[in-house]
Amino acid sequence: MENIKDQHFAIYKPDGYLSQFINNQTKRTNKKMLGDLYNFPENTMAIGRLDEPSEGLLLLTTNGKTSEYIRSSKIEKEYYAQVDGTISFEAVETLKNGVEINTENGKYLTKKCTVKKLKTPLLPKRNKKIRDDRHGPTSWISITLTEGKFRQVRKMTAAVGFPTLRLVRVRIGVFKLQNMLPGEVKPIEI
């Protein structure tokens, strides 16, 4: 049973922020942290992570069991990925069936997942521009996973020849990014 004092939040993590509260890097100490965006209660932790250039929905909690449940269960996470080039039908099908990526433990075959081509989604502007149209076409896909290896979506799209240029997590289970803006924080019930 959840403690009455436990608090949970949904945040639109902007690009350029680390999914943590303390910078344990010794060389680059000027990193932007989640705590720069909101006065979170003590013991707040991110449920999973988004790498620094990625953006979108991130859930936070003060309850370690809630964090463990959402990270370890088969809860779907949906991402919109802008990829370099016009992605082919074959590449989408390959992604759906699983691709081999490198992980810290060696080669890994990703699980089957849902992948669809998208029209360009309406998303807020990034803090840091990706590139301009002179560098060739791009396309968008939706990828829905129930796993989350380090930089998995980026590694998957690169494995089929379409590197990810922009990555936005739009859904974790029933929680959706919807019309949130970068840096926005909402208290939620889990």
Backbone torsions as a table, in degrees:
resi	resn	phi	psi	omega
1	MET	NA	139.4	-176.0
2	GLU	-76.0	141.8	177.3
3	ASN	-70.2	137.8	-179.6
4	ILE	-55.5	-33.1	-176.0
5	LYS	-81.7	-9.2	-179.2
6	ASP	-62.7	141.8	179.8
7	GLN	-127.7	147.3	-178.5
8	HIS	-134.4	147.4	-176.6
9	PHE	-139.5	150.0	167.3
10	ALA	-110.9	136.1	180.0
11	ILE	-133.8	144.4	169.5
12	TYR	-92.7	98.9	-180.0
13	LYS	-71.7	119.8	176.5
14	PRO	-73.9	157.6	172.0
15	ASP	-62.7	150.0	178.6
16	GLY	91.7	-0.7	178.3
17	TYR	-110.6	146.1	172.9
18	LEU	-85.8	146.5	179.9
19	SER	-84.1	51.2	-179.2
20	GLN	-153.6	175.5	-176.3
21	PHE	-109.9	-20.4	-178.4
22	ILE	-124.5	132.3	177.6
23	ASN	-88.9	111.0	178.4
24	ASN	-100.1	17.2	174.3
25	GLN	-85.9	139.6	-179.3
26	THR	-94.1	-25.5	-176.9
27	LYS	-86.3	-41.3	-175.6
28	ARG	-113.3	90.0	-173.4
29	THR	-92.3	-2.7	-176.8
30	ASN	-97.5	27.7	-177.8
31	LYS	-72.9	148.9	175.8
32	LYS	-87.4	133.9	-176.2
33	MET	-118.0	161.8	179.1
34	LEU	-58.5	-36.2	180.0
35	GLY	-63.7	-16.0	176.4
36	ASP	-73.6	-15.8	-173.7
37	LEU	-96.1	-21.8	-170.7
38	TYR	-164.4	152.9	177.4
39	ASN	-88.9	81.1	-178.2
40	PHE	-72.5	151.0	176.3
41	PRO	-65.9	159.2	177.4
42	GLU	-57.1	147.4	179.0
43	ASN	70.6	16.4	175.4
44	THR	-73.6	136.9	179.5
45	MET	-132.8	149.5	175.0
46	ALA	-76.6	139.4	175.2
47	ILE	-93.0	98.8	-173.2
48	GLY	80.3	-172.5	-175.9
49	ARG	-143.8	160.6	166.1
50	LEU	-126.7	133.7	-178.8
51	ASP	-67.3	166.5	-171.6
52	GLU	-53.2	-45.6	-179.7
53	PRO	-77.9	-12.9	-179.5
54	SER	-82.2	162.0	-176.6
55	GLU	-142.5	173.0	174.1
56	GLY	116.4	-158.3	-170.6
57	LEU	-69.0	128.6	174.6
58	LEU	-136.4	130.5	176.3
59	LEU	-97.7	144.1	177.8
60	LEU	-129.5	153.0	-178.4
61	THR	-151.8	160.6	171.4
62	THR	-100.8	3.9	-176.8
63	ASN	-112.4	113.4	-178.8
64	GLY	-62.0	-34.5	179.7
65	LYS	-67.5	-38.7	177.1
66	THR	-63.1	-44.3	178.8
67	SER	-59.9	-46.9	-178.6
68	GLU	-63.1	-41.5	-179.8
69	TYR	-61.1	-48.9	-176.7
70	ILE	-67.8	-37.0	-179.5
71	ARG	-74.1	-36.0	-171.0
72	SER	-95.8	-16.2	-178.4
73	SER	-85.1	-179.2	-176.7
74	LYS	-89.7	38.6	179.5
75	ILE	-73.6	130.7	-178.2
76	GLU	-72.2	141.0	171.9
77	LYS	-123.1	124.5	-178.4
78	GLU	-109.1	134.7	-178.3
79	TYR	-125.2	144.0	167.0
80	TYR	-102.7	125.7	-179.4
81	ALA	-120.3	125.1	171.1
82	GLN	-90.5	121.0	-175.6
83	VAL	-113.2	156.1	179.8
84	ASP	-76.0	119.1	179.4
85	GLY	99.7	174.6	177.0
86	THR	-93.1	105.1	-172.9
87	ILE	-64.8	138.1	-176.7
88	SER	-88.1	159.8	174.7
89	PHE	-57.8	-41.1	-178.9
90	GLU	-62.8	-41.2	179.7
91	ALA	-65.5	-40.6	177.9
92	VAL	-62.2	-45.5	-179.9
93	GLU	-63.3	-40.1	178.3
94	THR	-63.0	-44.5	178.2
95	LEU	-59.1	-43.0	-179.0
96	LYS	-58.4	-38.9	-174.0
97	ASN	-87.7	-6.9	179.3
98	GLY	105.1	137.5	178.3
99	VAL	-128.7	156.3	178.7
100	GLU	-85.9	128.0	176.8
101	ILE	-127.7	162.9	175.0
102	ASN	-91.3	135.3	174.2
103	THR	-126.0	175.6	179.1
104	GLU	-62.5	-20.0	178.5
105	ASN	-100.2	12.6	179.6
106	GLY	108.1	-160.2	-179.0
107	LYS	-67.9	144.3	-179.0
108	TYR	-142.7	133.2	175.2
109	LEU	-95.2	117.1	-177.5
110	THR	-66.6	153.3	179.5
111	LYS	-74.8	159.8	175.3
112	LYS	-57.9	145.4	-177.3
113	CYS	-149.3	174.5	178.8
114	THR	-97.4	127.5	179.4
115	VAL	-135.4	131.6	178.3
116	LYS	-138.3	145.5	170.4
117	LYS	-72.2	146.9	179.4
118	LEU	-126.9	154.8	163.9
119	LYS	-75.3	160.7	-179.6
120	THR	-56.6	117.4	-178.0
121	PRO	-75.0	154.9	175.6
122	LEU	-83.4	105.4	-179.6
123	LEU	-127.9	152.9	176.0
124	PRO	-62.4	156.3	176.1
125	LYS	-65.1	148.9	176.8
126	ARG	-80.5	160.9	172.0
127	ASN	-67.5	-39.1	-176.7
128	LYS	-116.7	123.7	-178.7
129	LYS	-66.6	144.0	-179.9
130	ILE	-77.7	-62.2	178.8
131	ARG	-176.5	175.2	177.5
132	ASP	-108.6	173.4	-172.4
133	ASP	-66.0	-14.3	-179.8
134	ARG	-63.1	-20.6	-176.1
135	HIS	-87.3	9.6	176.4
136	GLY	107.0	174.2	-175.2
137	PRO	-73.3	157.3	171.7
138	THR	-130.6	165.4	174.9
139	SER	-143.8	165.1	-177.4
140	TRP	-118.6	141.9	173.1
141	ILE	-133.7	156.9	170.8
142	SER	-106.5	130.5	176.2
143	ILE	-124.2	125.3	178.6
144	THR	-115.4	120.1	-176.1
145	LEU	-119.2	158.9	169.9
146	THR	-116.4	11.4	177.4
147	GLU	-129.9	173.6	-178.5
148	GLY	-158.7	77.1	175.0
149	LYS	-76.7	161.8	-179.2
150	PHE	-57.4	119.9	179.3
151	ARG	54.9	35.2	-172.4
152	GLN	-59.2	-50.8	-176.5
153	VAL	-61.8	-43.1	178.8
154	ARG	-60.3	-43.0	179.3
155	LYS	-67.5	-37.4	-179.8
156	MET	-64.6	-48.7	-177.5
157	THR	-67.7	-34.9	176.7
158	ALA	-65.3	-36.1	-178.4
159	ALA	-63.8	-25.9	178.6
160	VAL	-101.9	11.1	173.5
161	GLY	88.7	14.8	-179.5
162	PHE	-131.7	81.0	-176.6
163	PRO	-57.8	144.1	178.7
164	THR	-76.1	129.9	176.5
165	LEU	-99.5	-37.9	179.3
166	ARG	-139.6	136.7	-179.2
167	LEU	-132.1	124.6	-177.5
168	VAL	-129.5	118.8	174.5
169	ARG	-82.0	124.7	-174.9
170	VAL	-109.3	-12.7	-177.5
171	ARG	-156.4	141.0	169.5
172	ILE	-130.7	106.7	-176.6
173	GLY	59.2	-122.7	-179.4
174	VAL	-87.6	-8.4	-177.8
175	PHE	-87.5	129.4	-176.4
176	LYS	-121.9	150.6	178.0
177	LEU	-66.3	-39.1	-179.1
178	GLN	46.7	-122.9	-174.4
179	ASN	-101.4	20.5	178.2
180	MET	-64.9	153.7	178.5
181	LEU	-109.4	154.7	179.6
182	PRO	-53.1	130.8	-179.6
183	GLY	89.8	-10.7	-178.5
184	GLU	-73.6	140.7	179.9
185	VAL	-126.7	133.9	177.4
186	LYS	-128.5	131.0	169.8
187	PRO	-66.9	140.2	-179.6
188	ILE	-134.3	165.0	173.1
189	GLU	-105.6	132.1	177.3
190	ILE	-114.8	NA	NA
